Amino acid sequence: MRALVVSLSVLLTAGSCQFINSMRRGDNPVNAGKALARDGAQAARDTENANRECQASAERTVAWEEELSIGGAVALGMAAKTKGVFIEPSTELPAGKPDPAQWKDKKPAAPAGAKTDLHAYVNKLGKSLAINSARPYIDWKFVVIDDPAVNAFSAPGGYVMVTTGLLKTVENEAQLAGVLAHEIGHVVHRHAITVYQKTKKEVCVNAKLAGKGAAAASRALGGASLNHFLRVLGAPRFDPEQLTADLVAALVEPIVDEINNVGLGGDREKEADKTAAELLIFSGYDPKEFKKLIGKLPDSGGYRAHPSNADRQKVIDEALAEHGAFLHGLKAPATDGVVAAAVK
């Protein structure tokens, strides 16, 4: 939107200068005004055509290969805003850059330690929930992020991240399960994909309005050409091999910024909470513990588009009322010291 406003501002400024220069030359002001009107009409047609062409690309169903490719980049972008993944340092890899020949076809074993145990625990818990979701076939990945902020986030393709700050806040396994189930809900409903499709259209339109020269459009796309953009992201079959680093950056950075600064939106958050409550119930966990955790979080989570904690808790209550027949015997076991041992 900002690029569109800038483009229109440049057009209006240029048009005003054209009109003034025409008057200085002694041209008929009526003719000068008509020329300015023609330029404005052509700019409007260019914008309309750009919107139509780019909208078609954005509305195409995002295939699994595309979701996974973009989701992995979004997950890395989100993790880059923190101290990184909370893992044990490898004792097998040599100091510095590993020799590719030495490690060809080899995979270093995860080093023993509290952080490794924590990742194994979070993964086991997350996958036990995800198997009951509407997308059980995804290769779900649950990652602990080293960040004191009380937060969790997800990315398309089945990436779910939870911070060490949030892990210090949970009191039992049911509360942690609620956090993971909420993020699973976002992936199940493909909430971030809608942000991606909007971003894809905006990036495309901005490139088309950046100028008729290939260089201007390429700069707007972070180095990729407009034809390459449309060929890769507008084609009936997505080819991840054709993605360039610049094109990924141009698409992913706005998504990461929006998720970080705005959130996914109130309705989507409530939908994820409803899905979380249902996943908890049908996985044997007590959703009332998740409701209790929500009450301890900063209200609205720091996001402008986030619902209040009271509104989120109301969603949990509605799910409890809807599935009352299945509430007997739900549990809230302890985390068996795995979390406390790693995030002291």
C-alpha positions in Angstrom: 0.0 0.0 0.0 2.8 2.4 0.9 4.5 1.8 -2.5 1.2 2.4 -4.3 0.8 5.7 -2.4 4.3 6.7 -3.4 3.7 5.8 -7.0 0.6 7.9 -7.1 2.3 10.8 -5.4 5.1 10.7 -8.0 2.5 10.7 -10.7 0.6 13.7 -9.3 3.8 15.6 -8.8 5.1 14.8 -12.3 1.7 15.7 -13.7 1.7 19.1 -11.9 5.1 19.9 -13.2 4.0 19.0 -16.7 1.0 21.3 -16.4 3.1 24.2 -15.1 5.8 23.8 -17.7 3.2 23.7 -20.4 1.8 27.0 -19.1 5.2 28.5 -19.1 5.7 27.5 -22.7 2.5 29.3 -23.6 0.5 26.1 -24.4 -3.3 26.2 -24.3 -4.1 25.4 -20.6 -7.1 23.4 -21.7 -4.9 21.1 -23.8 -2.5 20.9 -21.0 -5.3 19.9 -18.6 -6.5 17.2 -21.1 -3.0 15.8 -21.3 -2.8 15.6 -17.6 -6.2 13.9 -17.5 -5.1 11.4 -20.1 -2.0 10.6 -18.0 -4.2 10.1 -15.0 -6.6 7.8 -16.9 -3.7 5.7 -18.2 -2.3 5.4 -14.7 -5.7 4.2 -13.4 -5.9 1.7 -16.2 -2.3 0.5 -15.4 -3.3 0.1 -11.8 -6.5 -1.8 -12.7 -4.6 -4.1 -15.0 -1.9 -4.7 -12.5 -4.5 -5.5 -9.8 -6.3 -7.9 -12.1 -3.2 -9.8 -13.3 -1.7 -10.0 -9.8 -5.0 -11.0 -8.2 -5.2 -14.0 -10.4 -1.8 -15.1 -9.2 -2.7 -14.6 -5.6 -6.0 -16.4 -5.8 -4.5 -19.6 -7.2 -4.7 -22.3 -4.6 -1.4 -22.6 -2.7 -0.2 -26.1 -3.3 1.6 -28.1 -0.6 5.0 -27.6 -2.2 4.5 -23.8 -2.1 3.2 -23.8 1.4 6.1 -25.8 2.7 8.7 -23.7 0.8 7.3 -20.4 2.0 6.5 -21.7 5.5 10.1 -22.8 6.0 11.3 -19.3 5.1 8.7 -17.7 7.4 9.8 -20.0 10.3 13.4 -19.0 9.8 12.4 -15.3 9.6 10.5 -15.6 12.8 13.3 -17.4 14.6 15.7 -14.7 13.4 13.9 -12.2 15.5 14.9 -14.2 18.6 18.2 -15.6 20.0 17.7 -18.7 17.8 16.8 -22.3 18.4 17.3 -23.6 22.0 19.6 -26.5 21.3 22.6 -28.3 22.8 25.9 -27.6 20.9 27.1 -30.6 18.9 30.1 -32.5 20.2 30.6 -34.3 17.0 31.1 -31.5 14.5 34.6 -30.0 14.5 35.0 -26.3 15.4 34.5 -23.9 12.5 32.9 -24.9 9.2 32.5 -28.7 8.8 34.3 -30.4 5.9 31.6 -31.3 3.4 33.5 -34.4 2.3 33.9 -35.6 5.9 30.2 -35.3 6.6 28.9 -36.5 3.3 25.9 -38.8 3.8 26.3 -38.5 7.6 24.0 -36.9 10.2 25.4 -35.8 13.6 23.6 -37.4 16.5 21.7 -35.0 18.8 24.0 -34.4 21.8 22.6 -35.5 25.2 21.4 -32.8 27.5 18.5 -31.0 29.0 17.8 -29.0 25.9 17.7 -32.1 23.7 15.4 -33.8 26.2 13.1 -30.7 26.1 12.9 -30.8 22.3 12.1 -34.5 22.3 9.3 -33.8 24.9 7.8 -30.9 23.0 7.9 -32.8 19.7 6.2 -35.8 21.2 3.5 -33.7 22.9 2.9 -31.6 19.7 2.7 -34.6 17.4 0.3 -36.4 19.7 -2.0 -33.4 19.3 -1.4 -32.9 15.6 -2.3 -36.5 14.8 -5.9 -35.7 16.0 -6.1 -32.6 13.8 -7.6 -32.1 10.4 -4.0 -32.3 8.9 -2.4 -35.3 10.5 -0.3 -36.2 7.5 1.9 -33.1 7.7 5.5 -33.6 8.9 5.0 -31.4 11.9 8.0 -29.7 13.4 7.9 -28.4 17.0 10.9 -26.2 18.0 11.9 -24.4 21.2 13.2 -20.9 20.6 15.6 -19.1 23.0 13.6 -16.0 23.8 12.5 -14.5 27.2 9.3 -13.2 25.6 6.1 -15.2 26.5 5.2 -16.2 23.0 4.5 -19.0 20.5 4.1 -18.8 16.8 3.6 -21.0 13.7 4.3 -20.9 10.0 2.7 -22.7 7.0 3.9 -26.2 6.4 3.6 -27.4 10.0 6.2 -25.4 11.8 5.4 -24.6 15.4 7.7 -22.6 17.7 7.4 -22.0 21.4 9.7 -19.6 23.4 11.6 -20.4 26.6 9.8 -17.5 28.2 6.5 -19.2 27.6 7.8 -22.6 28.8 8.7 -20.9 32.1 5.1 -19.7 32.4 3.2 -23.0 31.9 2.3 -24.9 35.1 1.5 -28.3 33.6 1.4 -30.3 30.4 -2.2 -29.4 29.6 -1.3 -25.7 29.5 1.6 -26.4 27.2 -0.6 -28.7 25.1 -3.1 -25.8 24.8 -0.4 -23.5 23.4 0.8 -26.1 20.9 -2.8 -26.9 19.9 -3.5 -23.2 19.3 -0.6 -23.0 16.9 -1.6 -26.2 15.2 -5.0 -24.6 14.7 -3.4 -21.7 12.8 -1.7 -24.2 10.5 -4.8 -26.4 10.1 -6.8 -23.4 9.0 -4.0 -22.0 6.9 -4.3 -18.6 8.5 -0.8 -17.4 7.5 -1.5 -18.5 3.9 -4.1 -15.8 3.6 -1.5 -13.3 4.7 0.9 -14.8 2.1 -1.6 -14.5 -0.7 -2.3 -10.8 0.2 1.5 -10.2 0.3 2.0 -11.9 -3.0 -0.5 -9.6 -4.7 0.9 -6.5 -3.1 4.5 -7.4 -4.1 3.4 -8.1 -7.6 1.3 -4.9 -8.0 4.1 -2.8 -6.6 6.5 -4.3 -9.1 4.2 -3.6 -12.0 3.7 0.0 -10.9 7.4 0.6 -10.2 8.0 1.5 -13.8 7.9 0.1 -17.3 11.6 -0.7 -17.2 12.7 -4.2 -16.2 15.2 -2.8 -13.7 12.6 -1.0 -11.7 10.3 -4.0 -11.5 13.3 -6.2 -10.6 14.2 -3.9 -7.7 10.7 -4.0 -6.4 10.9 -7.8 -6.4 14.2 -7.8 -4.6 16.2 -8.7 -7.7 13.8 -11.2 -9.4 12.2 -10.2 -12.7 8.4 -9.7 -12.9 8.1 -12.4 -15.6 10.0 -14.8 -13.3 7.6 -13.8 -10.4 4.5 -14.5 -12.5 6.0 -17.7 -14.0 6.8 -19.2 -10.6 3.9 -18.0 -8.5 1.3 -17.7 -11.1 1.8 -21.0 -12.8 -0.7 -23.9 -12.5 2.1 -26.0 -10.9 4.5 -24.5 -8.4 8.1 -25.3 -8.9 10.1 -24.6 -5.7 13.4 -25.1 -7.6 12.6 -21.8 -9.4 12.5 -19.8 -6.2 15.3 -17.3 -5.9 16.6 -16.0 -2.5 15.7 -12.4 -3.5 12.2 -13.5 -4.4 11.7 -15.4 -1.2 13.0 -12.4 0.8 10.6 -10.0 -1.0 7.7 -12.3 -0.2 8.6 -13.4 3.3 9.8 -10.2 5.0 6.4 -8.5 4.8 4.7 -11.7 6.2 7.1 -11.9 9.2 6.7 -8.2 9.9 2.9 -8.4 9.8 2.8 -11.5 12.1 5.2 -9.8 14.5 3.6 -6.4 14.6 -0.1 -7.0 14.0 -0.8 -10.7 14.4 -3.1 -12.9 12.4 -6.4 -11.1 13.4 -9.0 -11.5 16.0 -11.3 -14.0 14.2 -8.4 -16.2 13.2 -7.1 -16.2 16.8 -10.6 -17.3 18.1 -10.8 -20.0 15.4 -7.4 -21.3 16.5 -8.5 -21.2 20.2 -11.7 -23.2 19.3 -9.6 -25.8 17.4 -7.2 -25.9 20.3 -10.0 -26.6 22.8 -11.3 -29.4 20.6 -7.9 -30.9 20.2 -7.3 -30.9 23.9 -10.6 -32.5 24.7 -10.1 -35.3 22.1 -6.5 -35.8 23.2 -7.5 -36.2 26.8 -6.3 -32.8 28.2 -8.4 -30.4 30.3 -9.0 -27.2 28.3 -9.8 -25.3 31.5 -6.0 -25.3 32.1 -5.4 -23.6 28.8 -8.1 -21.1 29.8 -6.2 -20.5 33.0 -3.0 -19.9 31.1 -4.7 -17.4 28.8 -5.7 -15.4 31.8 -2.0 -15.1 32.9 -0.8 -13.8 29.5 -0.4 -10.1 28.6 -3.9 -9.0 27.4 -4.1 -8.9 23.6 -0.6 -10.4 23.4 0.9 -7.1 22.3 -0.8 -7.4 18.9 -3.2 -4.7 17.6 -5.4 -7.3 15.9 -5.5 -9.8 18.8 -8.7 -10.5 20.8 -8.8 -9.8 24.5 -8.0 -12.6 27.0 -11.6 -12.5 28.1 -12.9 -13.0 24.5 -10.4 -15.9 24.1 -11.5 -17.5 27.4 -15.2 -17.2 26.2 -14.3 -19.3 23.2 -12.9 -22.0 25.5 -16.1 -21.9 27.5 -18.2 -22.3 24.4 -16.2 -25.4 23.3 -16.6 -26.9 26.8 -20.4 -26.4 26.6 -20.5 -27.9 23.0 -18.5 -31.0 23.9 -19.7 -31.5 27.5 -20.3 -35.2 26.9 -16.6 -35.8 26.4 -15.2 -33.9 29.4 -15.1 -36.8 31.9 -11.6 -37.8 32.9 -9.6 -35.0 31.2 -6.2 -34.6 32.7 -3.5 -32.0 33.5 -0.3 -34.0 34.2 2.9 -32.4 35.3 5.7 -31.9 32.8 7.9 -34.3 34.8 10.6 -31.8 35.4 11.7 -31.8 31.7 10.8 -28.2 31.1 12.2 -26.9 34.5 15.5 -28.8 33.9 16.1 -27.0 30.6 14.7 -23.5 31.2 15.8 -22.7 34.7 
